[in-house]
Amino acid sequence: MPTDWSRPPTGPADEPTVLVLGGTAEARALAAALQDNGVTVLSSLAGRVSDPALPVGAVRIGGFGGTAGLIEHLRTHRYAAVVDATHPFTATMSGHAAAAVQVTGTPLLRLARPGWGTRPDAGSWRWVDSTSEAAVAARQAGRRAFLTTGRQTLDDFRVLADRVTVVRVVEPPEGTLPQRWEIIRDRGPYRLAGEIELMTTRSLDVLVTKDSGGAYTSAKLDAAARLDIPVIVVRRPATRPGVNAVATVEDAVAWIGASR
C-alpha cells in the first residue's frame, strides 16, 4: 500500500517529529496525548488491515523497506524519538526499529500493554513458546478449538485440519483452509456474553490465543473460565536487550518529554 501523506505534520518545519510505529489502541492514544502536549507526531501503519482506525495527526501507511529503508527514513527526517507501539507480537518491525536506531542514534522506546500473565486464572493456562507448539497442545486438549492467534499463524494449525475449528480473524485468511474450519471475521472489543454464546453454540472445548494483553479481547478468557474450557497461550516475544520499555501511554509521554 502506498504511503499516505494526506495528513502531513502541522507543526513548525524545524520542530522534531516523533515517529510512532503504530496500529494499536495504545499507539492511537499516544498520538493524541502527544498532540495535546504540543508534540508533532507521524504515525506509521503497516497497511495490513483494511480500513484501519487512524490516529490523530499525520499518518504514513506502508512499509519502509526493511531495516535499510527505515535507516534511510530516520536519516532523512531526523526524528527526536521513535516509539515502537506496534502489537506485542510484531517482532519483525520491532527488530527493524531496534537495528535502525543503533545506526542513526535515534532514541527508541517500546510501548507495549501488559500481558495477561497477572490474571488470577493465568496459572491454570498452558503456556507455550510458539504457535506450532500451541497447535500440538490444542489437539491434545480438546476436539473443537477456538483459534484467535491471527490469520498469519493459521498454517501452523493445520494439524487440526480434520477437526471442527473456529477461527476468528480481522482480515480474510490467504489460501485455502480446511473444509471443517469456520472463519469468523470480527474485531474487538468483545463482550463476555457474546463470547460465552459463541463458545457454547459451537461446543468449543479449547481456546488458543496469544498473550496480547489489554481489555479489547480479554472477554474470551473470562468466558473460558466460566465454561471451564482449557486455555493455551503463546508467550509474547521479550523486549530486545538495550531497548527502553514502558507499559502505559503516560509513561511514554513522560519519556518523550525527557528525551527531547
PAGU-30900 format. One line per 4 residues: their letters; for each residue x, y, z of N, C-alpha, C. Coordinates in Angstrom, 3 decimals. Each point is the difference from the previous one (the first is absolute). Layout:
A> X Y Z X Y Z X Y Z; ...;
***
This chain:
MPTD> 0.854 -1.187 0.000 -0.854 1.187 0.000 0.887 1.232 0.000; -0.257 0.997 -0.843 0.861 1.178 -0.083 -0.097 0.861 1.234; 1.043 0.790 0.214 0.003 0.929 1.118 -1.075 1.060 -0.178; -0.692 0.334 1.086 -1.065 0.991 -0.040 0.471 1.232 0.758;
WSRP> 0.298 1.062 -0.735 0.437 1.243 0.625 -1.120 1.032 -0.007; -1.264 -0.453 -0.074 -1.122 0.936 -0.061 -0.209 0.736 1.309; 0.613 -0.472 1.064 -0.087 0.685 1.282 1.413 0.260 0.504; 0.699 0.977 -0.561 1.389 0.251 0.369 0.115 0.653 1.364;
PTGP> 1.200 -0.028 0.587 0.203 0.697 1.272 -0.358 1.469 -0.135; -0.565 0.573 1.062 -0.447 1.390 -0.049 0.855 0.927 0.847; 1.024 -0.529 0.659 0.846 0.833 0.844 1.017 0.765 -0.824; 0.820 0.840 0.640 1.035 0.751 -0.704 0.943 -0.934 -0.744;
ADEP> 0.511 0.447 -1.124 0.813 -0.865 -0.851 1.256 -0.484 0.707; 0.531 0.810 0.929 1.240 -0.381 0.667 -0.247 -0.732 1.312; -1.246 -0.302 0.318 -0.284 -0.688 1.260 0.148 -1.503 -0.180; 0.802 -0.658 0.829 0.152 -1.452 -0.140 -1.336 -0.706 0.186;
TVLV> -0.236 -1.023 -0.803 -1.219 -0.787 0.076 0.301 -1.338 0.648; -0.919 -0.482 0.791 0.106 -1.344 0.572 -0.628 -0.979 -0.982; 0.713 -1.047 -0.339 -0.516 -1.045 -0.866 -0.597 -1.096 0.873; -1.295 -0.245 -0.160 -0.679 -1.058 0.748 -0.301 -1.147 -0.951;
LGGT> 0.621 -1.135 0.241 -0.310 -1.200 -0.763 -1.243 -0.599 0.636; -1.136 0.098 -0.699 -1.277 -0.233 0.669 -0.801 -1.165 -0.518; -1.328 0.219 0.012 -0.932 -1.057 -0.354 -0.720 -0.585 1.193; 0.248 0.542 1.191 -0.637 -0.488 1.218 -0.775 1.131 0.668;
AEAR> -0.863 -0.377 0.941 -0.740 1.011 0.752 0.946 0.878 0.795; 1.077 -0.587 0.513 0.978 0.775 0.766 0.694 1.028 -0.886; 0.286 -0.367 -1.234 0.641 0.932 -0.915 -0.913 1.178 -0.306; -1.285 -0.279 -0.188 -0.948 1.091 -0.261 -0.127 0.914 1.212;
ALAA> -0.044 -0.592 1.176 -0.091 0.801 1.216 1.260 0.841 0.191; 1.151 -0.557 -0.348 1.253 0.733 0.145 0.037 1.178 -0.964; -0.418 -0.210 -1.238 -0.016 1.098 -0.970 -0.878 1.143 0.498; -1.154 -0.332 0.560 -0.905 1.033 0.516 0.623 0.727 1.188;
ALQD> 0.638 -0.767 0.904 0.600 0.616 1.184 1.162 0.910 -0.380; 0.806 -0.429 -0.952 1.128 0.836 -0.426 -0.484 1.264 -0.689; -1.015 -0.133 -0.823 -0.551 1.190 -0.648 -0.538 0.980 1.031; -0.661 -0.517 1.036 -0.507 0.863 1.068 1.130 0.723 0.728;
NGVT> 1.187 -0.619 -0.006 1.160 0.600 0.654 0.850 0.829 -0.956; -0.517 0.252 -1.202 0.704 0.848 -0.943 1.132 -0.660 -0.737; 0.037 -1.321 -0.028 1.056 -0.741 -0.687 -0.527 -0.463 -1.357; 0.709 0.299 -1.067 -0.418 -0.475 -1.314 0.334 -1.479 -0.151;
VLSS> -0.909 -0.735 -0.599 0.108 -1.458 -0.068 -0.260 -0.464 -1.424; 0.763 -0.981 -0.437 -0.316 -0.741 -1.210 -0.237 -1.442 0.407; -1.202 -0.506 -0.243 -0.331 -1.383 0.305 0.156 -0.843 -1.253; 0.713 -1.108 0.115 0.225 -0.891 -1.131 -0.762 -1.303 0.218;
LAGR> -0.834 -0.362 -0.976 -0.771 -1.238 0.054 0.500 -0.945 -1.088; 0.013 -1.279 0.293 0.534 -0.972 -0.952 -0.867 -0.143 -1.240; -1.308 0.233 0.131 -0.887 -0.120 -1.146 -0.525 -1.392 -0.228; 0.057 -0.861 1.009 -0.475 -1.374 -0.163 -1.482 -0.156 0.283;
VSDP> -0.605 1.017 0.605 -1.420 -0.055 0.347 -0.752 1.001 -0.860; -1.070 -0.459 -0.646 -0.821 0.911 -0.786 -0.827 0.876 0.931; -0.176 1.246 -0.393 -0.786 0.959 0.783 0.457 0.049 1.454; 1.279 0.267 0.256 0.487 0.039 1.378 -0.518 1.221 0.745;
ALPV> -0.054 -0.115 1.318 -0.306 1.161 0.835 1.225 0.909 -0.024; -0.201 1.253 -0.402 1.132 0.906 -0.167 0.185 0.888 1.226; 1.243 0.288 0.343 0.276 0.920 1.103 -0.162 1.439 -0.453; 0.048 0.917 0.953 0.018 1.418 -0.346 1.365 0.336 -0.586;
GAVR> 0.059 1.121 -0.698 1.274 0.451 -0.533 0.360 -0.657 -1.316; 1.267 0.138 -0.362 0.491 -0.520 -1.273 0.074 -1.520 0.031; -0.305 -0.609 -1.143 -0.020 -1.459 -0.095 0.769 -0.441 -1.235; 0.823 -0.999 0.180 0.735 -0.628 -1.100 -0.429 -1.459 -0.049;
IGGF> -0.378 -0.495 -1.168 -0.451 -1.383 -0.127 0.899 -0.737 -0.975; 0.570 -1.104 0.433 0.878 -0.801 -0.850 1.336 -0.256 0.657; 0.688 -1.031 -0.474 1.282 -0.370 0.569 1.111 0.965 -0.377; 1.147 -0.152 0.676 1.158 0.853 -0.259 0.992 -0.661 -0.953;
GGTA> -0.152 -1.288 -0.222 0.985 -0.712 -0.807 1.081 -0.631 0.858; -0.419 -0.594 1.130 0.955 -0.667 0.868 0.826 0.971 0.823; 1.021 -0.546 0.648 0.853 0.815 0.858 0.696 1.114 -0.791; 0.476 -0.322 -1.177 0.709 1.002 -0.807 -0.914 1.164 -0.355;
GLIE> -1.243 -0.318 -0.361 -0.941 1.059 -0.340 -0.335 0.875 1.188; -0.124 -0.622 1.180 -0.298 0.777 1.203 1.190 0.874 0.383; 1.207 -0.511 -0.167 1.193 0.809 0.272 -0.004 1.248 -0.877; -0.281 -0.175 -1.276 -0.029 1.135 -0.919 -1.087 0.995 0.396;
HLRT> -1.161 -0.525 0.413 -1.100 0.867 0.424 0.389 0.811 1.239; 0.637 -0.650 0.956 0.405 0.704 1.223 1.076 1.044 -0.291; 0.911 -0.314 -0.891 1.041 0.963 -0.344 -0.585 1.210 -0.726; -1.022 -0.244 -0.807 -0.599 1.079 -0.774 -0.808 0.944 0.882;
HRYA> -0.740 -0.565 0.944 -0.950 0.814 0.761 0.504 0.409 1.384; 1.040 -0.652 0.497 0.643 0.402 1.260 -1.011 0.178 1.141; -0.694 -1.061 0.322 -1.002 0.036 1.073 0.663 0.203 1.359; -0.745 0.628 0.892 0.477 0.144 1.371 -0.013 -1.344 0.716;
AVVD> -0.943 -0.871 -0.375 -0.106 -1.316 0.630 -0.888 -0.884 -0.850; 0.166 -1.297 0.182 -0.863 -1.008 -0.616 -0.658 -0.794 1.119; -1.314 -0.182 -0.114 -0.716 -0.843 0.953 -0.555 -1.196 -0.748; 0.450 -1.171 0.379 -0.519 -1.240 -0.570 -1.221 -0.407 0.814;
ATHP> -1.186 0.364 -0.508 -1.257 -0.327 0.669 -0.785 -1.008 -0.819; 0.703 -0.840 -0.738 -0.653 -1.043 -0.775 -0.527 -1.088 0.921; -0.729 -0.942 -0.576 -0.566 -1.112 0.768 1.119 -0.760 0.713; -0.268 -0.526 1.193 1.049 -0.714 0.733 0.642 -1.146 -0.774;
FTAT> -0.675 -0.526 -1.035 0.553 -1.112 -0.768 0.552 0.432 -1.362; 0.141 1.295 -0.220 0.560 0.481 -1.269 1.516 0.017 0.109; 0.588 -1.167 -0.008 1.430 -0.123 0.251 0.845 0.572 -1.135; -0.458 -0.130 -1.238 0.820 0.443 -1.135 0.218 1.508 0.027;
MSGH> -1.086 0.763 0.152 0.130 1.460 0.014 0.807 0.459 1.212; -0.223 -0.643 1.134 0.766 0.360 1.193 1.488 -0.240 -0.217; 0.314 -1.091 -0.687 1.402 -0.285 -0.303 0.609 1.026 -0.924; -0.766 0.404 -1.023 0.496 1.024 -0.911 0.261 1.314 0.748;
AAAA> -0.932 0.358 0.890 0.154 1.245 0.740 1.237 -0.031 0.891; 0.181 -1.100 0.724 1.148 -0.110 0.900 1.317 0.077 -0.762; 0.040 -0.641 -1.165 1.229 0.025 -0.793 0.243 1.370 -0.615; -1.070 0.655 -0.465 0.153 1.281 -0.679 0.484 1.093 0.945;
VQVT> -0.525 0.042 1.209 0.391 1.079 0.917 1.429 -0.166 0.484; 0.504 -1.220 -0.029 1.403 -0.189 0.360 0.911 0.694 -1.003; -0.447 0.047 -1.249 0.794 0.638 -1.051 -0.154 1.516 0.032; -1.239 0.464 0.216 -0.274 1.437 -0.089 0.131 0.730 1.321;
GTPL> 0.014 -0.721 1.106 0.087 0.633 1.308 -1.301 0.623 0.480; -1.104 -0.344 -0.631 -1.302 0.537 0.399 -0.486 -0.696 1.269; -0.457 0.733 0.998 -0.540 -0.650 1.203 -1.211 -0.871 -0.349; -0.057 -1.181 0.600 -1.078 -0.947 -0.268 -0.666 -0.425 1.296;
LRLA> -1.329 -0.031 -0.024 -0.778 -0.483 1.133 -0.964 -1.070 -0.489; -0.150 -1.065 0.766 -0.994 -1.035 -0.289 -1.188 0.206 0.926; -1.173 0.254 -0.581 -1.241 0.124 0.762 -0.846 -1.232 -0.282; -0.201 -0.838 0.988 -0.788 -1.220 -0.162 -0.867 -0.198 1.231;
RPGW> -1.282 -0.168 -0.220 -0.914 -0.193 1.115 0.372 -1.270 0.765; -0.294 -0.043 1.303 0.337 -1.187 0.791 -0.714 -1.236 -0.517; 0.644 -1.131 0.132 -0.621 -1.265 -0.386 -1.018 -0.455 1.028; -0.542 -1.173 -0.234 -1.042 -0.550 0.876 0.552 -0.908 1.099;
GTRP> 1.303 -0.045 0.134 0.606 -0.943 0.933 -0.315 0.243 1.460; -0.471 1.202 0.346 -0.315 0.284 1.401 -1.464 -0.284 0.349; -0.778 -0.437 -0.965 -1.392 -0.354 0.291 -0.049 -1.166 0.986; -1.019 -0.050 0.868 -0.086 -1.087 0.974 -0.062 -1.383 -0.631;
DAGS> -0.582 -0.097 -1.206 -0.141 -1.306 -0.639 1.180 -0.372 -0.884; 1.007 0.885 -0.115 1.112 -0.257 -0.909 0.806 -1.230 0.383; 0.020 -0.320 1.282 0.748 -1.165 0.445 -0.586 -1.309 -0.467; -1.261 0.011 -0.395 -0.647 -1.231 -0.466 0.148 -0.196 -1.504;
WRWV> 0.517 0.999 -0.710 0.146 -0.117 -1.440 1.252 -0.807 -0.354; 0.007 -0.530 -1.199 1.217 -0.635 -0.507 0.743 1.030 -0.836; 1.187 0.373 0.435 0.799 1.001 -0.690 0.981 -0.697 -0.938; 0.094 0.501 -1.238 0.902 -0.578 -0.991 0.810 1.126 -0.640;
DSTS> 1.040 -0.384 -0.740 0.915 0.986 -0.568 -0.236 0.305 -1.471; -0.901 -0.727 -0.653 -0.222 0.228 -1.425 -1.388 -0.475 -0.385; -0.482 0.465 -1.148 -1.300 -0.464 -0.481 0.067 -1.461 -0.428; 1.152 -0.464 -0.462 0.137 -1.419 -0.338 -0.186 -0.865 1.231;
EAAV> 0.589 0.411 1.106 -0.173 -0.730 1.256 -1.438 0.102 0.484; -0.629 1.160 -0.229 -1.397 0.175 0.392 -0.913 -0.934 -0.770; 0.309 -0.243 -1.270 -0.824 -0.888 -0.817 0.021 -1.423 0.545; 1.169 -0.469 0.367 0.113 -1.349 0.568 -0.746 -0.078 1.334;
AARQ> 0.145 1.035 0.815 -0.679 0.023 1.295 -1.514 0.036 -0.184; -0.473 0.731 -1.000 -1.444 0.088 -0.245 -0.568 -1.345 -0.412; 0.728 -0.730 -0.794 -0.475 -1.324 -0.431 -0.090 -0.949 1.181; 0.900 0.162 0.957 -0.015 -0.853 1.181 -1.089 0.397 0.988;
AGRR> -0.322 1.305 0.038 -0.885 0.515 1.057 -1.481 -0.111 -0.325; -0.370 -0.062 -1.275 -1.420 -0.013 -0.322 -0.271 -0.494 -1.398; -1.281 0.059 -0.381 -0.426 -0.462 -1.313 -0.478 1.135 -0.903; -0.385 1.132 0.588 -0.556 1.104 -0.776 0.664 1.290 0.482;
AFLT> 0.990 0.465 -0.749 0.834 1.121 0.442 -0.551 1.341 -0.464; 0.259 1.004 0.808 -0.298 1.395 -0.326 1.345 0.692 -0.162; 0.377 0.349 -1.240 1.293 0.601 -0.290 -0.133 1.510 -0.121; 0.797 0.725 0.774 -0.023 1.465 -0.028 1.420 0.544 -0.066;
TGRQ> 0.858 -0.665 -0.751 1.414 0.379 -0.061 0.353 0.800 -1.249; -0.977 0.326 -0.845 0.266 0.814 -1.180 0.143 -0.821 -1.266; -0.346 0.612 -1.115 -0.026 -0.720 -1.276 1.381 -0.443 -0.473; 1.050 0.716 0.390 1.330 -0.350 -0.476 0.566 -1.243 0.682;
TLDD> -0.675 -0.501 1.016 0.487 -1.185 0.716 -0.728 -1.277 -0.409; -0.987 0.084 -0.881 -0.904 -1.125 -0.219 0.674 -1.238 -0.582; 1.028 0.175 -0.794 0.686 -1.171 -0.552 0.570 -0.882 1.104; 0.336 0.592 1.141 0.556 -0.781 1.103 -1.043 -0.902 0.652;
FRVL> -1.287 0.242 -0.296 -1.064 -0.770 0.644 -0.636 -1.042 -0.912; 0.638 -0.304 -1.111 -0.580 -0.982 -0.918 -0.018 -1.409 0.576; 0.652 -0.186 1.121 -0.130 -1.274 0.721 -1.433 -0.204 0.473; -0.800 1.071 0.018 -1.404 -0.070 0.386 -0.926 -0.060 -1.217;
ADRV> 0.539 -0.299 -1.178 -0.776 0.053 -1.236 -1.184 -0.958 -0.004; 0.104 -1.079 0.726 -1.070 -0.998 -0.006 -1.057 0.268 1.073; 0.107 1.126 0.683 -0.912 0.278 1.112 -0.774 1.294 -0.233; -1.189 0.061 0.586 -0.762 1.242 0.001 0.804 1.037 0.781;
TVVR> 0.285 1.108 -0.649 0.824 1.052 0.603 -0.580 1.356 -0.369; -0.160 0.854 0.978 -0.494 1.354 -0.239 1.190 0.947 0.027; 0.158 0.759 -1.082 1.116 0.921 -0.147 -0.550 1.420 -0.069; 0.392 0.839 0.932 -0.448 1.393 -0.028 1.152 0.894 -0.425;
VVEP> -0.244 0.787 -1.055 1.018 0.877 -0.562 -0.634 1.338 -0.363; 0.836 1.015 -0.148 -0.467 1.307 -0.450 -0.075 0.031 -1.524; 1.082 -0.448 -0.637 0.079 -0.016 -1.456 -0.174 -1.427 -0.520; -0.497 -0.173 -1.227 -0.184 -1.359 -0.536 1.331 -0.714 -0.154;
PEGT> 0.064 -1.280 0.361 1.245 -0.757 -0.146 0.346 -0.195 -1.468; 1.283 -0.173 -0.267 0.461 -0.279 -1.346 0.067 -1.503 -0.212; -0.233 -0.429 -1.235 0.099 -1.414 -0.314 -1.246 -0.766 0.392; 0.048 -1.297 -0.233 -1.122 -0.895 0.281 0.175 -0.625 1.381;
LPQR> -1.047 0.073 0.787 0.040 -0.559 1.350 -0.811 -1.295 0.046; 0.238 -0.828 1.003 -0.747 -1.261 0.120 -1.510 0.218 -0.020; -0.727 -0.928 -0.615 -1.439 0.128 -0.168 -0.750 0.039 1.329; 0.537 -0.627 1.013 -0.707 -0.074 1.274 0.203 1.244 0.868;
WEII> 0.809 0.911 -0.474 0.245 1.216 0.762 -1.060 1.051 -0.321; -0.438 0.705 1.007 -0.927 1.116 -0.162 0.753 1.306 0.229; -0.097 0.916 -0.946 0.674 1.287 0.104 -1.001 1.055 0.454; 0.340 0.704 1.060 -0.813 1.113 0.488 0.844 1.263 -0.110;
RDRG> -0.453 0.960 -0.788 0.690 1.277 -0.122 -0.640 1.001 0.947; 0.807 0.490 0.920 -0.502 0.936 1.006 1.194 0.672 0.648; -0.253 1.086 0.672 1.059 0.661 0.766 -0.588 0.513 1.307; 0.860 0.075 1.030 -0.459 0.422 1.307 -0.380 1.468 0.024;
PYRL> -0.495 0.436 1.145 -0.060 -0.734 1.275 -1.128 -1.024 0.043; 0.261 -1.082 0.744 -0.974 -1.069 0.162 -0.594 0.053 1.398; -1.188 -0.577 0.136 -0.715 -0.018 1.271 -0.143 -1.434 0.499; -0.067 -0.160 1.310 -0.053 -1.319 0.613 -1.194 -0.807 -0.505;
AGEI> -1.176 0.606 -0.044 -1.191 -0.740 -0.421 0.154 -0.534 -1.418; 0.558 0.820 -0.880 0.183 -0.436 -1.369 1.009 -1.132 -0.126; 1.061 0.065 0.796 1.012 -1.054 -0.041 -0.551 -1.317 0.551; -0.777 0.093 1.060 -0.617 -1.224 0.545 -0.948 -0.620 -1.016;
ELMT> -0.788 0.834 -0.664 -0.927 -0.513 -1.007 0.746 -0.673 -1.146; 1.069 0.633 -0.454 0.783 -0.570 -1.087 0.572 -1.359 0.382; 0.572 -0.096 1.172 0.634 -1.245 0.413 -1.010 -1.112 0.256; -1.154 0.354 0.537 -1.000 -1.025 0.315 -0.744 -0.465 -1.249;
TRSL> -0.375 0.909 -0.884 -0.753 -0.402 -1.191 0.847 -0.851 -0.935; 1.325 0.197 0.007 0.890 -0.824 -0.830 0.589 -1.179 0.770; -0.352 -0.134 1.256 0.525 -1.095 0.849 1.526 -0.014 0.012; 0.597 1.181 0.075 1.451 0.096 0.014 0.547 -0.467 1.347;
DVLV> 1.126 -0.704 -0.040 0.515 -0.570 1.253 1.473 0.294 0.247; 0.607 0.904 -0.784 1.358 0.466 0.289 0.185 1.346 -0.689; 0.590 0.947 0.715 0.271 1.339 -0.517 1.495 0.158 -0.210; 0.380 0.505 -1.177 1.404 0.255 -0.303 0.160 1.485 -0.310;
TKDS> 0.915 0.651 0.693 0.194 1.431 -0.196 1.458 0.366 0.232; 0.322 1.243 -0.286 1.312 0.559 0.322 -0.132 0.883 1.229; 1.106 0.222 0.666 0.004 0.873 1.174 0.031 1.462 -0.463; -1.078 0.408 -0.670 -0.053 1.350 -0.566 -0.219 1.058 1.060;
GGAY> -0.708 -0.343 1.067 -0.282 0.958 1.052 -1.111 0.955 -0.383; -0.362 0.866 0.937 -1.028 0.988 -0.250 -1.406 -0.527 0.232; -0.967 0.923 -0.077 -1.392 -0.339 0.295 -0.826 -0.279 -1.245; 0.482 0.383 -1.189 -0.799 -0.149 -1.216 -0.412 -1.448 -0.253;
TSAK> 0.901 -0.935 0.271 -0.270 -1.402 -0.337 0.052 -0.934 1.201; 0.036 0.550 1.198 0.153 -0.851 1.186 -1.284 -0.713 0.403; -1.136 0.390 -0.556 -1.259 -0.645 0.380 -0.004 -1.492 -0.314; 0.755 -0.398 -1.012 0.054 -1.429 -0.323 0.624 -0.803 1.149;
LDAA> 0.937 0.616 0.702 0.616 -0.671 1.141 -0.990 -0.127 1.155; -0.803 1.039 0.205 -1.041 -0.058 1.028 -1.028 -1.078 -0.349; -0.349 -0.083 -1.289 -0.968 -1.007 -0.425 0.550 -1.405 0.191; 1.253 -0.202 -0.350 0.609 -1.313 0.173 0.016 -0.407 1.474;
ARLD> 0.271 0.970 0.883 -0.012 -0.288 1.437 -1.406 -0.387 0.458; -0.996 0.720 -0.471 -1.391 -0.307 0.379 -0.408 -1.394 -0.465; 0.449 -0.371 -1.196 -0.412 -1.266 -0.600 0.962 -1.140 0.304; 1.049 0.287 0.769 1.006 -1.007 0.355 0.642 -0.602 -1.251;
IPVI> 0.335 0.860 -0.944 0.655 -0.417 -1.237 1.500 0.239 0.133; 0.830 -0.987 -0.335 1.451 0.207 0.091 0.472 1.083 -0.951; 1.037 0.717 0.424 0.537 1.127 -0.765 1.479 -0.249 -0.284; 0.374 0.192 -1.245 1.398 -0.110 -0.418 0.450 1.380 -0.445;
VVRR> 1.089 0.489 0.580 0.457 1.368 -0.241 1.433 -0.010 -0.521; 0.217 0.696 -1.114 1.347 0.161 -0.554 0.667 1.185 0.684; 1.157 -0.240 0.587 0.744 1.073 0.661 0.419 1.052 -1.024; 0.030 1.258 0.430 0.429 1.072 -0.899 1.524 0.074 -0.054;
PATR> 0.546 0.520 -1.094 1.457 0.166 -0.088 0.496 0.968 1.069; 1.185 -0.249 0.477 0.592 0.890 0.994 0.439 1.303 -0.663; -0.005 1.080 0.781 0.532 1.271 -0.495 1.479 -0.163 -0.282; 0.444 0.533 -1.117 1.398 -0.161 -0.394 0.929 0.659 1.016;
PGVN> 1.134 -0.627 0.301 0.945 0.572 0.963 0.430 1.403 -0.404; 0.070 0.874 0.987 0.451 1.352 -0.240 -1.071 0.976 -0.436; -1.249 -0.480 -0.199 -1.091 0.872 -0.422 -0.826 0.396 1.218; -0.169 1.292 0.216 -0.853 0.456 1.084 -1.439 -0.420 -0.274;
AVAT> -0.719 -0.407 1.032 -1.365 -0.474 -0.185 -0.897 0.529 1.107; -1.217 0.380 -0.376 -1.020 0.418 0.954 -1.309 -0.691 -0.365; -0.947 0.009 0.949 -1.262 -0.699 -0.210 -1.197 0.928 -0.107; 0.202 1.308 0.204 -1.131 0.918 -0.042 0.311 1.201 -0.882;
VEDA> -1.056 0.597 -0.522 0.145 1.203 -0.820 0.581 1.135 0.826; -0.426 0.110 1.251 0.497 1.067 0.871 1.517 -0.084 0.173; 0.518 -1.198 0.202 1.444 -0.170 0.142 0.734 0.307 -1.306; -0.647 -0.333 -1.122 0.618 0.298 -1.293 0.083 1.511 -0.223;
VAWI> -1.060 0.715 0.353 0.013 1.467 -0.150 1.106 0.600 0.874; 0.116 -0.487 1.230 1.051 0.507 0.892 1.388 -0.282 -0.552; 0.212 -1.195 -0.565 1.294 -0.352 -0.565 0.335 0.903 -1.176; -0.972 0.254 -0.840 0.223 0.868 -1.165 0.327 1.424 0.452;
GASR> -0.707 0.464 1.004 0.285 1.336 0.527 1.410 0.114 0.524; 0.491 -1.060 0.625 1.359 0.026 0.543 1.068 -0.148 -1.083; -0.369 -0.615 -1.138 0.988 -0.267 -1.039 0.137 1.133 -1.006; -0.931 0.954 0.019 0.032 1.075 -1.003 1.041 1.066 0.353;
***
